[in-house]
Amino acid sequence: MATYRGSPSAFSTPASTTLFRRLTWEGTVPLEIRVDSKELPANSDRGLETYYIQAPRVSYLPLIVPELKRFLMDVVFDEAAGRIMKDEDWWFESEEGSLLKWHWPLGLIYDNHTVSASIRGTSSALPQPLAPLRIILHLAAPPTEKLLLAPSAEACKQAFMGQMKEADFLRWGNTKRMTGLRKAEQDGLWEGIKEHNFDEYWRVASKVTPTTTPLRSQSPPPSVAMHTRPPSADPQGATPDRDGAMNVRSVPVRIYLPDGPVLQDLVPPLLEDGVF
């Protein structure tokens, strides 16, 4: 099979970069969230305990809890149950009984569980309709030994920021870009995710991700080993672009296997012949 090898600038104009980022950002997944029937408080409306939502792929389970709670309080639970309900005790399982990882983006959860289900099911050559991921909401007794941390929005934020710093280190060999952000900027990253605000998120994220348009006048170095040298040691004598995509050490990549381990390794930004 032939491998496409485009030039570094083939798809790296500012307009195309923004377009692809926005298309990714606007992706959604259908969710069907049902309260565990054994945990429904007395006097609950058992005909309305299921909630449907088209959620952003980049969001997280703790971030949809406020909207879910408003629905349950307004429609399902009575006033007495609403007063004693503690959403910090809520946790989620798939319909098959698998604990859902609250620190995974919803798009990843959806893909992981739908792929796992398709592997277990019968194969078909016909395209399958996009079905909601059926989720069971438990109202109490979270399995803390498996969740590790309480599935709160604040814990989710800390996990997200930790992953951002890890990605920063893999790209540049340090976390100076992330740690150099003001607190308001770091909070702005999370607020962009929380409020699903593309502009607010990328206003800050653009400061820690590589620029996509190569600024060097010379061709990229012919090997990955040469690519990892600092600009001052580049034998091509090219104009350095400190924040450019040509200067990252590694690309932060994780591979999530259905019913398998998470794989992560150092991924060079260039092939050995110097091509993206």
DODONU-585182 format. One line per 2 residues: for each residue x, y, z of N, C-alpha, C. Coordinates in nm, 3 decimals, decimal comma, padded with zeros to 5 digits. Each point is the difference from the previous one (the first is absolute). Layout:
X Y Z X Y Z X Y Z; ...
This chain:
00,085 -00,119 00,000 -00,085 00,119 00,000 00,088 00,124 00,000; -00,031 00,093 -00,086 00,079 00,122 -00,009 -00,030 00,091 00,119
00,099 00,071 00,043 -00,014 00,094 00,111 00,006 00,141 -00,052; -00,103 00,080 00,033 00,000 00,140 -00,044 00,102 00,078 00,079
00,079 00,078 -00,070 00,102 00,081 00,065 -00,012 00,142 -00,052; -00,074 00,081 00,072 -00,019 00,137 -00,043 00,113 00,089 00,047
00,007 00,115 -00,060 00,099 00,097 00,045 -00,044 00,057 00,134; 00,094 00,048 00,083 -00,036 00,050 00,133 -00,105 00,108 -00,002
-00,008 00,077 -00,109 -00,095 00,111 -00,002 -00,127 -00,032 -00,076; -00,017 -00,129 -00,041 -00,114 -00,036 -00,084 -00,133 00,035 00,065
-00,012 -00,023 00,131 -00,126 00,024 00,068 00,023 00,087 00,124; 00,096 00,088 -00,005 00,039 00,071 00,122 -00,026 00,150 -00,007
-00,090 00,044 -00,086 -00,035 00,141 00,001 -00,081 00,030 00,125; 00,007 00,122 00,052 -00,079 00,033 00,119 -00,148 -00,031 -00,016
-00,055 00,025 -00,120 -00,143 -00,024 -00,020 -00,033 -00,148 00,009; 00,080 -00,086 -00,063 -00,028 -00,143 00,003 00,021 -00,057 00,139
00,102 00,050 00,071 00,023 -00,047 00,136 -00,119 00,032 00,090; -00,051 00,123 -00,009 -00,116 00,039 00,080 -00,122 -00,083 -00,039
-00,017 -00,028 -00,129 -00,114 -00,080 -00,045 00,005 -00,139 00,060; 00,114 -00,068 -00,008 00,010 -00,136 00,053 -00,016 -00,001 00,152
00,054 00,101 00,066 -00,018 00,007 00,145 -00,147 00,018 00,036; -00,069 00,086 -00,074 -00,141 00,024 00,031 -00,085 -00,123 -00,032
00,029 -00,070 -00,108 -00,075 -00,120 -00,033 00,016 -00,105 00,109; 00,122 -00,014 00,051 00,023 -00,092 00,110 -00,075 00,044 00,125
00,006 00,130 00,028 -00,063 00,057 00,119 -00,152 -00,019 -00,002; -00,061 00,015 -00,116 -00,145 -00,004 -00,011 -00,056 -00,142 -00,007
00,087 -00,100 00,000 -00,049 -00,138 -00,001 -00,080 -00,033 00,125; -00,105 -00,079 -00,014 -00,085 -00,037 00,114 -00,024 -00,151 -00,001
-00,046 -00,051 00,113 -00,037 -00,141 00,012 -00,136 -00,009 00,068; -00,085 -00,095 -00,042 -00,131 -00,018 00,063 00,011 -00,087 00,125
-00,058 00,046 00,109 00,002 -00,075 00,125 -00,143 -00,022 00,049; -00,024 -00,117 00,054 -00,127 -00,032 00,066 00,033 -00,036 00,144
-00,035 00,088 00,093 00,037 -00,018 00,140 -00,125 -00,038 00,081; 00,006 -00,115 00,062 -00,115 -00,052 00,075 00,040 -00,023 00,145
-00,082 00,048 00,091 00,025 -00,022 00,142 -00,025 -00,148 00,032; 00,090 -00,059 00,076 -00,017 -00,140 00,043 -00,134 -00,012 00,071
-00,085 -00,086 -00,052 -00,137 -00,012 00,054 -00,001 -00,039 00,147; 00,102 -00,074 00,045 00,005 -00,043 00,139 00,035 00,115 00,094
00,049 00,110 -00,055 00,044 00,112 00,084 -00,092 00,121 -00,010; -00,106 -00,010 -00,078 -00,093 00,113 -00,011 -00,067 00,026 00,135
00,000 00,124 00,046 -00,069 00,031 00,126 -00,150 -00,028 -00,011; -00,061 -00,018 00,115 -00,145 -00,019 00,003 -00,069 00,122 -00,060
-00,114 -00,025 -00,062 -00,083 00,104 -00,062 00,063 00,062 -00,125; 00,104 -00,064 -00,054 00,059 00,049 -00,125 -00,090 -00,037 -00,117
00,004 00,080 -00,104 -00,076 -00,030 -00,121 00,079 -00,101 -00,082; -00,041 -00,125 00,004 00,076 -00,108 -00,063 -00,020 -00,005 -00,151
-00,081 00,085 -00,053 -00,016 00,002 -00,145 00,093 00,099 -00,068; 00,074 00,077 00,081 00,083 00,106 -00,057 00,143 -00,004 00,053
00,045 -00,118 00,044 00,132 -00,005 00,064 00,116 -00,008 -00,100; -00,030 00,009 -00,129 00,103 -00,005 -00,103 00,018 00,139 -00,061
00,127 00,039 -00,015 00,033 00,132 -00,053 00,085 -00,017 -00,125; -00,035 00,073 -00,106 00,073 -00,007 -00,126 00,074 00,132 -00,022
00,122 -00,012 -00,046 00,080 00,121 -00,024 00,096 -00,025 -00,115; 00,019 00,101 -00,084 00,102 -00,001 -00,104 00,116 00,081 00,057
00,099 -00,069 00,053 00,105 00,066 00,079 00,125 00,024 -00,084; 00,073 00,107 00,028 00,126 00,025 -00,071 00,100 -00,113 00,023
00,070 -00,039 -00,105 00,101 -00,105 00,013 00,114 00,041 00,093; 00,027 00,130 00,009 00,113 00,047 00,080 -00,039 00,024 00,146
-00,126 -00,024 00,036 -00,043 00,023 00,137 00,023 -00,126 00,084; -00,044 00,007 00,126 00,024 -00,108 00,095 -00,129 -00,029 00,078
-00,009 -00,120 00,055 -00,119 -00,038 00,076 -00,031 00,098 00,114; 00,098 00,040 00,083 -00,035 00,094 00,108 -00,057 00,132 -00,050
00,029 00,037 -00,125 -00,048 00,128 -00,051 -00,144 -00,004 -00,047; -00,055 -00,120 -00,021 -00,141 -00,008 -00,038 -00,089 -00,028 00,121
00,062 -00,021 00,117 -00,078 -00,028 00,121 -00,094 00,115 00,036; 00,042 00,128 -00,005 -00,094 00,107 00,036 -00,127 00,000 -00,085
00,015 -00,019 -00,131 -00,118 -00,004 -00,088 -00,085 -00,123 00,030; 00,065 -00,113 00,024 -00,072 -00,123 00,034 -00,073 00,016 00,133
00,065 00,063 00,096 -00,061 00,019 00,132 -00,123 00,089 -00,010; 00,008 00,107 -00,079 -00,117 00,088 -00,015 -00,119 -00,077 -00,057
00,026 -00,084 -00,098 -00,107 -00,080 -00,059 -00,063 -00,092 00,105; 00,084 -00,071 00,074 -00,052 -00,095 00,099 -00,077 00,072 00,111
00,051 00,113 00,045 -00,067 00,075 00,106 -00,134 00,056 -00,047; -00,005 00,044 -00,125 -00,122 00,062 -00,052 -00,106 -00,101 -00,040
00,044 -00,118 -00,045 -00,094 -00,091 -00,066 -00,016 -00,133 00,073; 00,107 -00,053 00,058 -00,003 -00,138 00,050 -00,015 -00,006 00,152
00,088 00,068 00,074 -00,001 -00,009 00,145 -00,104 00,094 00,059; -00,053 -00,040 00,116 -00,088 00,093 00,070 00,084 00,094 00,086
-00,064 00,095 00,063 00,072 00,103 00,074 00,081 -00,058 00,115; -00,055 -00,099 00,070 00,071 -00,059 00,113 00,128 -00,070 -00,045
-00,008 -00,075 -00,110 00,118 -00,068 -00,052 00,104 00,100 -00,049; -00,047 00,108 -00,059 00,092 00,101 -00,051 00,083 00,064 00,109
-00,060 00,013 00,120 00,071 00,067 00,110 00,116 -00,085 00,052; -00,011 -00,131 -00,007 00,104 -00,086 00,057 00,094 -00,057 -00,106
-00,025 00,030 -00,126 00,082 -00,054 -00,108 00,136 00,067 -00,001; 00,108 -00,079 -00,011 00,137 00,052 -00,005 00,064 -00,046 -00,131
00,018 00,095 -00,092 00,053 -00,040 -00,130 00,147 -00,041 00,007; 00,070 00,033 00,110 00,139 -00,045 00,012 00,009 -00,151 00,019
-00,114 -00,065 00,032 -00,002 -00,145 00,014 -00,039 -00,071 -00,130; -00,031 00,075 -00,104 -00,044 -00,061 -00,125 00,119 -00,060 -00,075
-00,028 -00,109 -00,069 00,102 -00,060 -00,086 -00,071 -00,075 -00,113; 00,078 -00,036 -00,103 -00,060 -00,049 -00,124 00,058 -00,136 -00,040
-00,087 -00,081 -00,056 00,039 -00,128 -00,059 -00,058 -00,010 -00,140; 00,063 -00,082 -00,084 -00,062 -00,032 -00,128 -00,113 -00,099 00,025
-00,084 -00,020 -00,100 -00,110 -00,095 00,013 00,051 -00,141 00,026; 00,122 -00,028 -00,046 00,058 -00,133 00,020 00,065 -00,016 00,137
00,001 00,108 00,080 00,054 -00,009 00,135 00,144 00,044 00,014; 00,056 00,064 -00,104 00,138 00,049 00,009 00,002 00,140 00,061
00,086 00,019 00,097 00,014 00,131 00,063 00,054 00,100 -00,102; -00,066 00,114 -00,014 00,044 00,101 -00,096 00,104 00,092 00,066
00,106 00,025 -00,071 00,109 00,082 00,052 -00,037 00,148 -00,015; -00,023 00,067 00,110 -00,048 00,137 -00,002 00,104 00,098 -00,054
00,129 -00,037 00,004 00,105 00,090 -00,047 00,030 -00,019 -00,149; -00,074 -00,087 -00,068 00,012 -00,015 -00,145 -00,098 00,096 -00,068
00,038 00,060 -00,112 -00,097 00,079 -00,077 -00,117 -00,088 -00,046; -00,116 00,060 -00,014 -00,120 -00,076 -00,037 00,017 -00,067 -00,136
00,068 00,066 -00,093 00,023 -00,061 -00,130 00,080 -00,127 00,011; 00,100 -00,001 00,087 00,082 -00,119 00,021 -00,082 -00,111 00,065
-00,080 00,035 00,100 -00,087 -00,100 00,064 -00,093 -00,062 -00,102; -00,062 00,084 -00,081 -00,095 -00,050 -00,101 00,071 -00,093 -00,099
00,112 00,043 -00,054 00,071 -00,081 -00,098 00,046 -00,131 00,060; 00,054 00,006 00,122 00,053 -00,120 00,063 -00,109 -00,104 00,023
-00,115 00,044 00,048 -00,105 -00,096 00,033 -00,077 -00,046 -00,124; -00,018 00,087 -00,099 -00,070 -00,044 -00,120 00,088 -00,094 -00,082
00,131 00,025 -00,004 00,090 -00,092 -00,071 00,004 -00,134 00,072; 00,007 00,002 00,133 00,000 -00,124 00,077 -00,127 -00,080 -00,027
-00,114 00,070 -00,004 -00,128 -00,068 -00,026 -00,003 -00,058 -00,140; 00,055 00,070 -00,099 -00,002 -00,050 -00,137 00,091 -00,121 -00,015
00,109 -00,003 00,077 00,090 -00,116 -00,005 -00,068 -00,122 00,060; -00,074 00,021 00,110 -00,070 -00,112 00,063 -00,119 -00,046 -00,082
-00,061 00,091 -00,076 -00,119 -00,035 -00,078 00,036 -00,064 -00,132; -00,102 -00,025 -00,080 00,021 -00,060 -00,131 00,045 00,108 -00,097
00,094 -00,036 -00,086 00,049 00,095 -00,099 -00,100 00,014 -00,112; -00,006 00,119 -00,058 -00,092 00,028 -00,110 00,066 00,097 -00,095
-00,020 -00,024 -00,129 00,057 00,088 -00,101 -00,081 00,127 -00,014; -00,122 00,001 00,053 -00,086 00,117 -00,014 00,035 00,104 00,106
-00,002 00,128 -00,034 00,027 00,105 00,099 -00,108 00,002 00,106; 00,042 00,013 00,125 -00,093 00,000 00,111 -00,037 00,143 00,038
-00,126 00,025 00,037 -00,039 00,135 00,042 00,071 00,038 00,130; 00,019 00,129 00,018 00,066 00,050 00,120 -00,097 -00,009 00,117
00,018 -00,102 00,083 -00,092 -00,024 00,111 00,052 00,067 00,126; -00,090 00,041 00,090 00,046 00,060 00,126 00,078 -00,101 00,083
00,097 00,050 00,073 00,068 -00,083 00,099 -00,089 -00,003 00,123; -00,041 -00,119 00,039 -00,091 -00,015 00,114 00,081 -00,005 00,129
-00,030 00,096 00,087 00,075 00,017 00,125 -00,094 -00,014 00,119; 00,047 -00,069 00,102 -00,075 -00,014 00,124 00,056 00,098 00,103
-00,086 00,083 00,056 00,039 00,093 00,106 -00,032 -00,060 00,135; 00,102 -00,012 00,084 -00,018 -00,045 00,138 00,001 00,123 00,091
-00,087 00,000 00,098 -00,018 00,117 00,085 00,075 -00,007 00,132; 00,063 -00,112 00,030 00,068 -00,014 00,129 00,104 -00,110 -00,007
00,080 -00,008 00,107 00,100 -00,105 00,020 00,097 -00,012 -00,117; 00,071 00,107 -00,034 00,098 -00,010 -00,109 00,115 -00,093 00,037
00,046 -00,083 -00,092 00,112 -00,092 00,028 00,133 00,076 00,001; 00,031 00,062 00,112 00,117 00,088 00,007 00,130 -00,073 -00,029
00,005 -00,131 00,027 00,124 -00,074 -00,026 00,028 -00,013 -00,149; -00,104 00,018 -00,082 00,017 -00,006 -00,146 00,003 00,139 -00,063
-00,073 00,093 00,061 -00,004 00,136 -00,055 00,126 00,080 00,033; 00,071 -00,041 00,105 00,122 00,066 00,046 -00,028 00,136 00,062
-00,068 00,089 -00,073 -00,038 00,130 00,051 -00,149 00,020 -00,018; -00,058 00,087 00,082 -00,142 00,030 -00,017 -00,022 00,062 -00,138
-00,103 -00,043 -00,073 -00,023 00,051 -00,136 -00,062 00,139 -00,001; 00,072 00,096 00,058 -00,050 00,137 00,006 00,059 00,081 -00,115
-00,060 00,115 -00,027 00,051 00,088 -00,105 00,140 00,049 00,034; 00,026 00,027 00,128 00,132 00,049 00,040 00,107 -00,108 -00,019
-00,031 -00,125 00,037 00,096 -00,108 -00,022 00,023 -00,022 -00,148; -00,105 00,015 -00,079 00,011 -00,014 -00,145 00,090 00,110 -00,056
-00,015 00,120 00,051 00,085 00,112 -00,043 00,146 -00,030 00,029; 00,030 -00,050 00,119 00,138 -00,030 00,036 00,058 -00,109 -00,090
-00,080 -00,100 -00,031 00,046 -00,106 -00,090 00,027 00,055 -00,140; -00,087 00,088 -00,047 00,016 00,062 -00,131 00,127 00,085 -00,005
00,022 00,081 00,102 00,118 00,086 00,002 00,127 -00,085 00,008; -00,006 -00,111 00,072 00,115 -00,090 00,006 00,034 -00,057 -00,137
-00,102 -00,035 -00,077 00,023 -00,052 -00,134 00,055 00,108 -00,093; -00,044 00,124 00,017 00,052 00,109 -00,080 00,149 00,021 00,028
00,040 -00,010 00,126 00,142 00,017 00,035 00,082 -00,118 -00,053; -00,057 -00,119 00,006 00,070 -00,116 -00,054 00,022 00,015 -00,151
-00,103 00,046 -00,071 00,013 00,022 -00,144 00,104 00,108 -00,028; 00,002 00,103 00,083 00,098 00,108 -00,015 00,142 -00,054 00,012
00,021 -00,088 00,097 00,133 -00,058 00,020 00,040 -00,089 -00,117; -00,093 -00,079 -00,051 00,032 -00,088 -00,112 00,036 00,081 -00,125
-00,069 00,111 -00,020 00,029 00,082 -00,119 00,137 00,068 00,010; 00,027 00,061 00,114 00,112 00,093 00,009 00,114 -00,045 00,092
-00,024 -00,104 00,079 00,102 -00,042 00,095 -00,006 00,076 00,131; -00,100 00,085 00,017 -00,022 00,072 00,125 -00,146 00,044 00,004
-00,041 00,057 00,112 -00,139 00,045 00,015 -00,007 00,152 00,014; 00,100 00,070 -00,053 00,007 00,145 00,019 -00,119 00,073 -00,060
-00,052 -00,051 -00,111 -00,111 00,071 -00,064 -00,126 -00,008 00,085; -00,024 -00,117 00,061 -00,118 -00,013 00,086 00,019 00,071 00,133
00,114 -00,022 00,063 00,022 00,062 00,131 00,021 00,150 -00,012; 00,034 00,047 -00,120 00,017 00,143 -00,021 -00,130 00,075 -00,020
-00,110 -00,072 -00,014 -00,130 00,065 -00,013 -00,043 00,061 00,133; -00,064 00,114 -00,005 -00,059 00,056 00,122 -00,115 -00,089 00,046
-00,033 00,009 00,128 -00,108 -00,084 00,053 -00,130 00,023 -00,076; -00,028 00,126 -00,034 -00,122 00,030 -00,074 00,000 -00,068 -00,136
00,118 -00,012 -00,061 00,009 -00,068 -00,129 -00,019 -00,151 00,016; 00,061 -00,058 00,103 -00,019 -00,143 00,025 -00,148 -00,030 00,028
-00,062 00,086 00,080 -00,144 -00,018 00,026 -00,080 00,017 -00,129; 00,047 00,088 -00,089 -00,071 00,022 -00,126 -00,001 -00,122 -00,088
00,107 -00,080 00,003 00,002 -00,126 -00,075 -00,116 -00,088 00,044; -00,012 -00,018 00,132 -00,106 -00,087 00,052 -00,138 00,060 -00,021
-00,013 00,131 00,016 -00,129 00,064 -00,023 -00,045 -00,019 -00,145; 00,095 00,003 -00,092 -00,034 -00,025 -00,140 -00,059 -00,138 -00,019
00,059 -00,100 00,066 -00,055 -00,136 -00,005 -00,135 -00,005 00,070; -00,006 00,056 00,119 -00,121 -00,007 00,083 -00,119 00,065 -00,068
00,022 00,118 -00,060 -00,109 00,073 -00,065 -00,011 -00,031 -00,149; 00,085 -00,087 -00,048 00,006 -00,036 -00,142 00,014 00,125 -00,086
00,100 00,079 00,037 00,026 00,127 -00,067 00,130 -00,012 -00,078; -00,010 -00,018 -00,130 00,116 -00,022 -00,087 00,098 00,116 00,008
-00,050 00,123 -00,011 00,088 00,116 -00,003 00,074 00,018 00,132; -00,070 -00,020 00,111 00,065 00,017 00,130 00,110 -00,105 00,020
-00,028 -00,124 -00,041 00,099 -00,105 00,016 00,124 00,027 -00,085; -00,019 00,028 -00,129 00,114 00,015 -00,089 00,072 00,133 00,018
-00,063 00,095 00,066 00,071 00,124 00,032 00,122 -00,030 00,087; -00,013 -00,100 00,086 00,111 -00,040 00,087 00,077 -00,118 -00,059
-00,072 -00,098 -00,054 00,065 -00,121 -00,051 00,099 00,032 -00,111; -00,026 00,105 -00,076 00,091 00,037 -00,108 00,137 00,043 00,052
00,007 00,033 00,130 00,128 00,041 00,058 00,088 -00,119 00,037; -00,059 -00,119 00,009 00,077 -00,117 00,043 00,010 -00,107 -00,108
-00,071 00,015 -00,110 00,009 -00,095 -00,110 00,088 00,058 -00,110; 00,062 -00,086 -00,080 00,091 00,051 -00,104 -00,074 00,079 -00,106
00,070 00,099 -00,056 -00,055 00,068 -00,117 00,005 -00,098 -00,117; -00,097 00,010 -00,088 -00,016 -00,103 -00,103 00,060 00,037 -00,134
00,033 00,126 -00,021 00,057 00,040 -00,128 00,152 00,008 00,013; 00,075 -00,087 -00,068 00,145 00,004 00,010 00,054 00,135 -00,046
00,092 00,057 00,078 00,057 00,129 -00,034 00,141 -00,012 -00,057; 00,053 -00,121 00,001 00,136 -00,017 -00,047 00,006 00,007 -00,152
00,104 00,060 -00,052 00,017 00,011 -00,144 00,063 -00,125 -00,059; 00,067 -00,078 00,084 00,067 -00,119 -00,049 -00,091 -00,121 00,016
00,034 -00,109 -00,069 -00,075 -00,124 00,013 00,027 -00,059 00,137; -00,093 -00,083 00,051 00,021 -00,060 00,132 00,119 -00,093 -00,002
00,066 -00,019 00,112 00,115 -00,088 00,006 -00,038 -00,141 -00,038; 00,095 -00,078 -00,055 -00,034 -00,130 -00,058 -00,015 -00,111 00,100
00,012 00,024 00,127 -00,015 -00,108 00,096 -00,059 00,053 00,128; -00,062 -00,091 00,074 -00,059 00,039 00,128 00,108 00,041 00,098
00,114 -00,070 -00,003 00,108 00,033 00,093 00,046 00,143 -00,021; 00,011 00,043 -00,125 00,042 00,136 -00,027 -00,109 00,098 00,040
-00,126 -00,044 -00,014 -00,112 00,088 00,033 -00,001 00,038 00,147; 00,049 -00,091 00,086 -00,007 00,026 00,143 00,109 00,096 00,047
00,092 00,037 -00,087 00,103 00,094 00,040 -00,059 00,140 00,018; 00,056 00,080 00,087 -00,045 00,139 00,011 00,031 00,074 -00,128
-00,074 00,108 -00,033 00,021 00,073 -00,125 00,144 00,044 -00,020; 00,071 00,034 00,108 00,136 00,048 -00,014 00,094 -00,108 -00,050
-00,040 -00,128 00,016 00,083 -00,111 -00,044 -00,047 -00,058 -00,132; -00,102 00,058 -00,059 -00,055 -00,050 -00,126 00,096 00,032 -00,113
00,055 -00,102 -00,067 00,097 00,026 -00,105 -00,060 00,069 -00,121; -00,132 -00,001 -00,012 -00,062 00,067 -00,112 00,007 00,152 00,014
00,026 00,045 00,121 00,008 00,143 00,023 -00,133 00,070 -00,019; -00,110 -00,071 00,027 -00,132 00,057 -00,024 -00,036 00,098 00,111
-00,092 00,088 -00,033 -00,047 00,096 00,099 -00,079 -00,073 00,108; 00,037 00,010 00,126 -00,070 -00,073 00,105 -00,142 00,052 00,022
-00,090 -00,091 00,027 -00,137 00,035 00,037 -00,028 -00,073 00,130; 00,022 00,066 00,110 -00,002 -00,066 00,131 -00,130 -00,073 00,027
-00,112 00,055 -00,044 -00,129 -00,059 00,029 -00,059 -00,076 -00,118; 00,078 -00,021 -00,104 -00,052 -00,064 -00,120 -00,012 -00,151 00,012
-00,086 -00,058 -00,083 -00,020 -00,144 00,000 00,128 -00,074 -00,035; 00,091 00,066 -00,075 00,126 -00,064 -00,037 00,095 -00,016 00,117
-00,031 00,061 00,112 00,093 -00,001 00,113 -00,045 -00,088 00,116; -00,116 -00,063 -00,008 -00,043 -00,085 00,110 00,087 -00,126 00,004
00,021 -00,051 00,119 00,080 -00,122 00,017 -00,083 -00,124 -00,030; -00,123 -00,001 00,051 -00,088 -00,115 -00,018 -00,144 00,049 -00,012
-00,084 -00,085 -00,056 -00,143 00,028 -00,010 -00,070 -00,076 00,111; -00,075 00,068 00,087 -00,070 -00,070 00,109 -00,115 -00,084 -00,055
00,014 -00,131 00,007 -00,099 -00,092 -00,056 -00,025 -00,113 00,100; -00,126 -00,033 00,019 -00,039 -00,120 00,075 -00,092 -00,083 -00,087
00,015 -00,131 00,008 -00,086 -00,093 -00,073 -00,080 -00,080 00,102; -00,132 00,014 -00,006 -00,089 -00,070 00,092 -00,056 -00,123 -00,070
00,034 -00,117 00,050 -00,046 -00,125 -00,059 -00,129 -00,045 00,067; -00,100 -00,042 -00,077 -00,123 -00,053 00,061 00,033 -00,121 00,088
-00,040 00,008 00,125 00,024 -00,109 00,095 00,148 -00,034 00,013; 00,086 00,099 -00,020 00,144 -00,023 00,008 00,070 00,116 00,068
00,132 -00,006 00,007 00,076 00,106 00,067 00,007 00,126 -00,084; 00,035 00,109 00,066 00,025 00,127 -00,070 00,148 00,003 -00,039
00,027 00,025 -00,127 00,137 -00,001 -00,050 00,049 00,143 -00,019; 00,122 00,025 00,041 00,061 00,131 -00,019 00,150 -00,017 -00,017
00,056 00,068 -00,098 00,143 -00,007 -00,025 00,043 00,132 -00,062; 00,130 00,021 -00,011 00,050 00,120 -00,066 -00,025 -00,012 -00,150
-00,072 00,096 -00,055 -00,033 00,000 -00,142 00,068 00,119 -00,066; 00,098 -00,023 -00,087 00,068 00,113 -00,065 -00,093 00,071 -00,096
00,016 00,131 -00,017 -00,089 00,075 -00,088 00,028 -00,023 -00,148; 00,117 -00,055 -00,032 00,037 -00,024 -00,139 00,032 -00,146 -00,023
-00,022 -00,047 -00,123 00,051 -00,130 -00,039 00,151 00,009 -00,014; 00,064 -00,114 -00,014 00,146 00,000 -00,003 00,057 00,073 -00,121
-00,083 00,015 -00,106 00,048 00,074 -00,116 -00,034 00,149 00,009; -00,046 00,043 00,119 -00,026 00,142 00,021 -00,135 00,047 -00,044
-00,094 -00,092 -00,032 -00,133 00,036 -00,047 -00,098 -00,011 00,115; -00,097 00,094 00,007 -00,103 -00,005 00,103 -00,081 -00,127 -00,015
